[in-house]
């Protein structure tokens, strides 16, 4: 499995340290919240998110998600997975 935080090739040079920490916080909080909501262990959530590319999607939505409540990441992941009929 790739790095749980899902760094994309060449992505880290585009953001400053605070943005990267914030992005990582969004990913970690989303994994924890999603697992809590669905009674899943962290490794199960990471496997599911890896399968459906959720971590990269979360990171790509940083511009919006960083201005919202941290639970919004889990809402976003649920909507993506619902659209994939999981």
N, C-alpha and C positions, 0 to 999 in steps of 0.2 A: 504494500500500500504506500502511496506517496505520502509526503508530509501532510499531517492532519490539517494544517492551516491552508493547504492548497495553493502555495505560491505558483504563479504562472511564470513561464519563461520571460525574463526581462522586465517583469512588472515592478520589482522592488525599487529600481532606479527612478521611477516616475513619481514617487511619493516621499514625503519627509518622514522622519521617525515617528512623530505623533500620529500621522495618518495611518502608518503601518500598524502601530500599536492599537489604534482605534478599530481598524479593520480586523485585526486578530481578535479583539474583544468581541466584536459582533459575531464572528464565526464561533468562538468558544461559547458565548452566551446562547447562541442559536442551537448549538448541539445540545447543551445542557437543558434548555427549555423544551426542545422538541422531545428529548428523551423523557423528561418529567411528564409531559403531556400524554405521551404514548406508552409509558411504562417500559421503556427500552433502556438497555445499558449503553454507555457511551460508544463502545466498539460497534454495537449494532447500528447506532445512528450514523457513525462515521462510514460504515460499510454502505448503508443506504444512500448517504449523501455522495459518496464516491461513485456509486453506480449511476446516479442521476445527475452528476456534475453540480450538485447544489453548492458546494463550497466555492467553486469558481463563480457561480452565479451570484452568490452573496457578495463576494469580493467585487464583482463588476457593478453591483448596485450600491457601493459604498457612498457615493454622492448623495443618495436619498436616505439610505438606512442610518447614516450617522447622525441625522437630525431627528430621528424618531425614537420612541421607546425601544429598549432592547428586545422586548417581546416581539416586535415587528419582524425580526429576522425569522423567528419560528413561524409566524403567520405567512411570510413570504415562502418559506420552504414548503409549508403545507399546501399552499396554492399551486406551486410548481408540481409537487407530487400528485395533487388531485388532478391536475391537467394531464399528467402522465398516466392517470388511472391506476395508481399504486394502491 
